[in-house]
Amino acid sequence: MLRSSSFRSECRSLLFLVFLLCFPVSSLLARQADASAPSGRVILVLPFENRSGQADLGWIGDSFPDTLNQRLSSASFFTISREDRQYALDHLGFPADFRPTRATTIRIAQTLDANYVIIGSYNVANGRISVQAQVLAVNALSMSPPIEDSNDLRKLFDVQNTIAWKIAKYIDPQFNLALQTFLGASGQVKLSAFENYIRGVGAPTPQERIKRLQLAAQESPNYTAALLALGKNQFMERDYERAAATLARIPQNDRLALEANFYLGLARFNAAHYAEAEKAFSFVASRLPLPEVINNEAVAVSRQGHNATALFQRAVAADPKDADYHYNLAVSLFRAGNTSEAQREVDLTLKLRPTDSEALNLKALISRGAPASATVATTTTKANTRTDNSFEPLERIRRTYSEASFRQAAFQIDQLRAARMQTLPSAEQATQYIQLGSDYLAQGLIPEAEREFQSALAASPNSAQARAGLAAIREQSGDVAAARQEAQASIKLQPNASAYLVLARLELNGNQVADSAADVARALKLEPNNTAALGMKQALASRGQNLP
């Protein structure tokens, strides 16, 4: 996650930009200094040790960080990615399959600024998997008691989700999400697709990676993690059209949509589809306005022959120590005829990178008063040191994506949003938490949704809508009794369509058709245009049941 002091400084400057753009400075400025890092909640999950004696089950060990990271992230922990874990191993000189001792585990955790490390092992016998995990608290140098679970191997997701829930509960005793919510969080991903995904991301060759990831996406077409990994690998292999087609399959309300659209923008850009590239970068920038995204949006705009100076200025303001951003702004200003400002920006570029040959060429053009080209070139020219009229300055695209800075920025937005929430009246807090929970629920992010609904209840214990949200969570996670109980509690507080519809669906699934129709009628009485209720009405009519 945090690889050096300079990297930490860059992240903080980026987060401060997001903070300034997203929140009122007057009310939150005092909190910013304390929010520059996810203090105390950074978790590193290491691959679990395979003690089954079956080498072909080694992929299961590599799968634990993937599942545990997802679940713990949904519980408001900051988890360290596979890429950053690999960075730490490389940095310390360890091979990728290295099994660390306790001492080396601590060294890895300290390299990545982790507060906790999750280690574990598993055994498989007679079709059952048994798992044991432990939590190492880095600062206290203490190890938790064993955290255990077992089940049929075909229920691997249940085992991993249970272990994740128990870990969250151990680290944070106030953690209040239901175990059933974690169990229902893996969605419709087939276990075989999960295996191909894990084997794919860890495969040694591009061909094997792509083959495995294609299989995962075929087996579970809505498996967005597999689609993202496949699209990125296709992009790295310069198969830009296929990469774009793959990445475009990830819905914009998915938790991976920002990273997917960054690479989608690059794929479109490299295929010379500049308007589509601009659209993809603009989508990311609208949610996380980080400088590399704003820069790329500006370059895509420029390639279409439009003036992108304002966007380049935003990128420079966000990261004034990046030579490429100053160079791009210099080119844009020069092309617009603003030679004095262009001269200033190119001088700043050379101050940061004195040997930049293209910047030297541009400086010479500006000094000679050479006219800017009337058109924008659509192909990148090779850098050279000539100063004749054959040099065509072009803005530079940022081709790297810092997952760590993006994920930390997203994490900090959540933290700052939570801090802002605390300044609001309780009723307004509940309203906003309910809206966030509803948004997460629509995306299929069940643990995240429950977290928001529980926060709404903490702010307003008599919120009928928060109870209705929890009823929908329990319904989706398969806990019928709890779903009915929450829905009835919601209606007791205040009759509402959402809770009636939860009861109606439960009753319909239980072949209580008349009762279902009665609850749909109650929902429609409260909200005559409720689309879900109207859909239920049609479903009941198809069974020959009219509303009372």
N, C-alpha and C positions, 0 to 999 in steps of 0.2 A: 504494500500500500504506500507507505511513506519511505522513499528510497534514500533520501539524503536531505541535509538541511536546506539546500537550494530548492529541491523538489517540494519540501514542505512549504517554503516561502512562496513558491509559485502557486501551490494549491490555495494558500491563504489569500493571495491576491485575487485569484479567480473567484473564490468563494465570496470575498468582499464585494466583487463586482455583482455577483448574483444577488447578494444581500441588498446592495444599493438599488438594483433594478426591481426587486420583488417586494421590498418592505419599507414602510415609513421610517426614515432615518431618525426622526425626532423621538420616536417611542422605543426604538430598539438599538440605537447606537451603543448605548452603555453595555449591552449584552454581547456585542460582537467579539470583544477580546476573549471572552470565555468560551466562545463557540467555534474557535478556529480549528479544533480537532475533536473527533468523537471520543472524548475522554472517558476512559474506564469501560468502554463497551466494544473494543476491537478484538475480534476472535479469529484465530488461525486454526483451521481444521486440516489435520494431516491425513493422508491416506491410511486406511486401517490395514493392519497386518493380517495376511491370509494364513491361518493356522489349519486349514483343511487338508493340506497335503495335495490339493488338486490345483495344478498350475492354471488350468483353463478357467478357474474361478477368480483369478487375480484381478479381473476387471471390477469385481465387487468392491474390493478395497479402494480402488480409485474413484468409485461412485459415491462414497460417503461424503467427501467434501462437497460434491455438487448438491446433494439433497440437503445436507445439514446447513450449507451456506444459504440456500433458498429459505428454509424454514426459520433460521435464526435471523436472517435479514428482515423477514416479515414480523419478527418480534422486536424490532428496533435495535438490533445489534448491527455493528459494521463488520462484515466478514471479508476476509482477504481472498482475492481471486487466485485461481490456478496460475495465471501468468505471473502474478507478484510472488507467489510461493516459489515458482520456478526461478524467478529472478534472485531470490534470497539464496537458493541452493547454488546457483551459478556464482553468485557474488562470494559465497563462502567456500567455493571449490568443491562442492559435493555433487555427485552424479544424481540424475533425475530419480533413480530408483533407490536412493539412499534411505536407509531406515535409521533415524537419529536416536542417539541415546538421550537421556534426560538432559545432560549438559548441552549437547548440540541442539536439542529442541529449544532450550532457553536462548541460545545464541541466535537461532533462526527467528524466534519470536521478537527478540530485541532488535534485530535488523529491520523487522517489519513493524515495530512499535505496537506489537500485539499485547493486550492485557491478559488474554486467556488463550491456551492452546488445547485443542481437543485431540486426544490420541485414543487409539482403540485397536481391537482385533476381532476376528470372527472365525467361527468354525462351521462347517457344513457336514452333516451326517444324517443319513436316512431321510433326505429331502427336507431337513429343517436347518435353519441358520440360527446360530446363537451369537450374540454380539455383546461385547463388553467395552465400555468407553470410560475415560477419565478426563477430568478437567484440571489442567495445570494452571494455577494462578501465578502469573509470571512475577509480579511484584512481591507477592508474599512467599513465593517459592514453596507453595503447598499444593498437594495433589488431593483431588476428591476421592471419596470411596468409589468403588466400581459402580457404573451405571449400566444396567443390563436389560436385555430383552431377547426374546426368541419367538420364532414363528415358522410356518412353512416357507420354503425358499421362494415360492411363487408370490408370497406376500412380503417381498423385500422392501417395498415402499412403506408398508405399515411398520416394519421394524425400524427403518431409518427415521421415519417421522416420529415414532414413539421415543427413540433415543434423543432426537432433537428437542422434543417437548420436555423430556426429563432434564436435559442439559440447561435449557432456558429456565426451568423452574429452580434448578440448583443455583445458577448464577444470580438469578433475580427472584427471590422468594415472593415478590409482589406480582409476578407474572400471572395474569388471570385469563389467558386464552384456554379454551377447552381442548383436551387431548383429541377429541373427535374432530375438531376443526383442523388440527394438523394431519390427522389421518385422511381427511377428505381433500387435502390440498394438492395432491399429485395429479388430479384431473384424469383425463382419458389417455394418458401416455401408456402404451403397451410396454411390458417389461422387456420384450425383445427389442423394441425401438430404443429403450433406455440403454440396453447393453450395447447396441450398435453405436449409439451416440457416445458413450463413454469410451468404447474402443476406438471410435473415430477421432475424437479430440486428442487421444494419446498416441495415435498411429505414427510410425516413424517416417512415412513417405507421403507426399501430397496425393498420390494416386489412391493409396489405401484410405487416407482420411476422407477423401471425397466419396469413395465407394461406400464406406461405412455410413457416412452421414446421409448419403442419398437413400440408403436402405432405411435409416431411422425416419427420415421424412416421408418415405413411402408408407411405412407401417403405421405411423401416426401423423397424418397430414397437417394437423394443427400444432405440432410439437415445435414451438417457436425457438427454443434453444438449439434444436438440431438445424432449423432453417437458418438461423443466424450463423452458426458455425460453418454450415455448408456454403452460404453466401460469401462469408469472409475468405474461405479457402478458394472458392472459385475466383474471387477478386484477386487474391495473391497469385493465382495461376494466370492472371490476365484474361480470364474468360469473362469479360465485362458484361456482355449481354445476358449470359446465364446468371451471373452474380446478381444483376439488377432484377431479373425475373424472380429469383429465389427470395431476395431480401424484400421485394415488394409484397410478398405473401404474408409478411408479419403485420398484423393490424396496428394502427396508430395508437390504439389505447392499450397495447401490450406493454409490459414493464421493460421489454427489450427493444422497444420501438426507437428510442433515441440512438442507440448504437447502430441498429439496423439502418436507420435513415442516414447516418453519417457515411456508412459504407455504400449505401445506395446512391448518395450524392456523388461519391468518388467514382463509382462504376458508371453512372450516367455522364459524368464529366469526361472520363477517359474515352467514352464512346462518342464524345462530341455532342451529347444531348444536353446542352447547357441550360435550357429553360427547366427541364426536369431536374437537373442537378440543383439549380437554384431553389426549386420547390422543396426538395428533400432537406437541404441545409437550412432553409428558412423554418421548416417544421421543427428541427432540433433547436435552432436558435430561439424560437419562441418560448421554449420551455427551459432550456439551459443555455443562456447567452454567453457561452465561453468564447474566448478570442479565436481559437482555431476554427470554430464553426462560423462565426461572423466573418472571418477572413475568407473562408471557402465560399460562403454565400456571395461575398463581394466579388470574388474572382469569377464565379459563374455569371454574375450580372455583367461584369466587364466583358466577358467573352461574347456576350450578346450585343456588344456595341453600346452599352448604356454606361452612364457615369455612376461609379460606385464609390466615389470619394468619401461620402458620409459613412458608409459601412467600414471602409478601411480606417477611418479616423476612430471609429468605435473599437476596432481591434487593437489599434495602437494605444488608446486610452486604457484598455483592459490589461495590456501587457507591454509597457513601454520599453522593456529590455529585450524584446525579440527583434532581431535585425530584419527578418523577412517582412514583418508587418510594416516597419518603416520603409523598406524598399518598395513594397506594394503601394503604399500611400504616395511615395515619391513618383512612381510611374503614373498613377492615376492623376495626380496633380499636374504632372508634366504634359500628359495627354490632353488635359483640360486647359492648358495654356498658362497655368499658374506656376511660372518658373521659379519665383523667389521662394515660395513654400516648398516646391519640389527640391530645390537646392538644399534647403534646411533639412528635409527628411533624408535625402541621400547622404548628407554629411553625418546625420545620426546613425544611419546604417553603417557607414564606414568606421565610425567611432566604435561601434559594437563589434564589427567584423572587418578589420582593415584590409584583408586580402580578398574581399568579395569582388570578383572580376566583373560581374554584371553591374554592380553598383559603381565601379570605377568607369565603366563604359557610359553608364547613364550620367554620371557627374561630368564626363567630358562632353556629352551631347548638350547638357544644360549649359555648360560654360561657353560652348561655341554658339549657343543660341539656335541650335538645330531645331527645325520644326518637328513637332510630334506627328506620328503617322495618323492619317485621317481615318484609317480603319483599324480594327482590332484583329490581330492575328489569331488564328484558331489552333495553331500548333506551337508547341514549345520549342524554341530555338536552343541550340547548344551554347552553353556559356563560353565566352571568348574574351579576349582583351583588346580587340580591335576597336578603334574609335571612328571608323568611317561610317557612311550612311547605311551599310548593310546590317548594322546592329539594330534589332527591333526589341525594345524592352517589353517584357511581359510580366504581369503579376504572377506570383507564385502560390500554388495551391499547397495546403498543408495536408500531407498524405498519411500522417500518423494520428492515431486515436489513443489518447491516454485514458484507458478505462478507469484507472485509479482516481484521476482528477474528476472525471465525470461522476463516478459513483460517490465520491466523497462530497462533491457539490450537491448531488441529489440528497445525500444523507443530511448535509447541513441545512438544506432547504427545509427538510422535515423538522430538524431541531429548532430552527428559527421560527418556523410556522407554529410549532408547539409553544415556544416562548411567547409569540404574539398572541396565541389563543388565551394564555393565562391573564392577559391584560383586558380581556373582554368580559362582559357580564355573563353569568352562568348560562342563561337562556340562549344567548348568542353563541357561546362555546358549543352548546349541545347542537344547535342548528348546523353549525359548520362541520362538526364531527360527523353528524348524520349524513350530510351531503358527501363528505369524503368517503364514508363507509359505503354509501350507495354507489359511488363511482367505482370503488374497488370491487364491490360485489358484481357490478356489470362487467368488469374485466375478468371475473373468475378468480380474483385474488382473495380467497376466503380468509386466511389468517389476518391479512392486512385490514379487511373489512371488519372483522370482529374486534380488532384492536380499536378502531375508530368508534364503533358502537359502544364498546365498554367505556371509552373515554367520555362519550356523550352521557352515559348513565352516571359516571362519576361526577360530571358537571351538573346534571339534572336527573336525580334518581327517579322522578315520576314522568320521564319522557316516554310517551306511548310509541312514538316513531322509533326510538332507539330499541325498545323491546321488540317492535315489529322487525327491525333489522336483524336482531339476534335470532328471531324466529326463522327468518329466511336463511341465516347462516346454519342453524341447526338442521333445517330441511335439506340444504345442499350437502351437508356433511353426513346425512343419513341417520341422524338421531331423531327419529320420529316423535318419541315421547317428549323430548326436550323442546322440539319445535312447536308441538301443540301447546305445551305449558307456557312458552314465551308468547305465543300468539294470543292465548286466552288472557294472560297478564296484561298484554298491550291493550286489548279491547276493554278490559276492566278499567284501565286508566282513562282511555278515550277511544270510542269506536273509530276504526280507521280501515280503509280499503286494503292496505298492505297486509295487515294481520288476518283479515277475513279471507284474503286470497291464499295465504299460507294454509289456513284450515281447509279451504276448498280443495286445494291440490292434494293435501294429505288424505282427505276423505275420498276424492276421486280415485287416488291410487289404491285405497282400501276398499273400492267398490261400494262406497256409501254415497251413491249417486244423488239421492234426494237431499241428503245433508249438504253435499257439495253445492248443489243448485241453490239451496237456501243461503249459503254463505256468499255465493257469487251475487245473488240478488241484493244482499246487504251491502256488498262492496259497491255495486252499481248505484244503489240508492245514495250513497255518499259521494261517489265520483262517476257520474253517468258516462263520461267519455274515457274512462280508464281502459287503455288498450288491452292490458293483460286480462282484465275482467271480461271484456267483450270477446277476447279469444277463448276464454274458459266457457263463456256462454255458447259459443259455436261448438266447442268440443262436447259439451253436454247435449246439445241438440242432435249431434251426430249419433249419440247413444239413445236418442228418443226421449231425453229428459228436458222438459221446458222449465223455465224459472217460475217459482211460485208468484 
